[in-house]
Amino acid sequence: MSKGRPENPRLMNGFLFMGLLCFFIFFEIVYFGTFVFRNRKKQFYNAFQIKNNLYSFSTNTFYLFVERLGSKLP
């Protein structure tokens, strides 16, 4: 019988942390791609020299998020 808690809590915490990290990365890509830059999308495209390319837009947002995350790490 299981005791109602995982056998290895550290492993489960790792899985939970990785799942939340992936969720927030994709959430930032979708959120910034749809709401924040909707009215400024033309300026954003002209700044990066990519026009009508949503994939490059989302990957640039992802790289910006990774750079911001890396700057917070020690």
N, C-alpha and C positions, 0 to 999 in steps of 0.2 A: 504494500500500500504506500502511496505517496503521502508526504506530510503536508502538502499544500504549499510547499516552497521549493525552489529549484535546488538541485544537489550542489551546484557550483554557482554561488551568487555572483562571483567576480566575472565568470564567463557570461552570465545573463546580463550583467551590467554593461559589459562590452558590446554585446549584441544590441542592447537598447540604445547605447550611445551612438553606435554606427548607424542604426536605423533613424534616429532623430537627426543625425548629421546629414544623411542623404536626403531626408524629408525637407530639412530647412534649405539645403542647397537647391533642390528642385523648386521649392516654394519661392525662393528669391528669384530664380530664373523666370518663373511664370509670372510672379507679381510685378517685377520690374519690366518684363516684356509686355505686359498688357495694360497696367494702370498708370504707372509713374511716367513712362516715356511716351504715352499715347499722343499727347499734344506736342511733345518736343522730339518726335521720332525723326523728323526730317533733319533737324540740327545734329542729332546723334549719328545718323547715317553719314552726313557730310563730314563729320569730324573723323569718322573711322574709314572713309572712302568705301563703304559698302552700301549699295542702294538695293532695296527690295530683297533683302536676304535675311530672313528671320533666324536661320540657323547660326549665321555669324553673329547676329545681334545677341542671341542667347549665350553663345560661347564667350563673347566679349564680356557680357555681364557675369558669367561664371568666373572668368579670369580676374575680373575686378574684385569679386567676392573673395576669391582665393588669396589675392594679394592683400586685401584688407585683413583677412583672417591670419595670414602669415606675419603681418606686421604686429599683431597682438601677442604672438607667441614669444617666449623668452629666447 
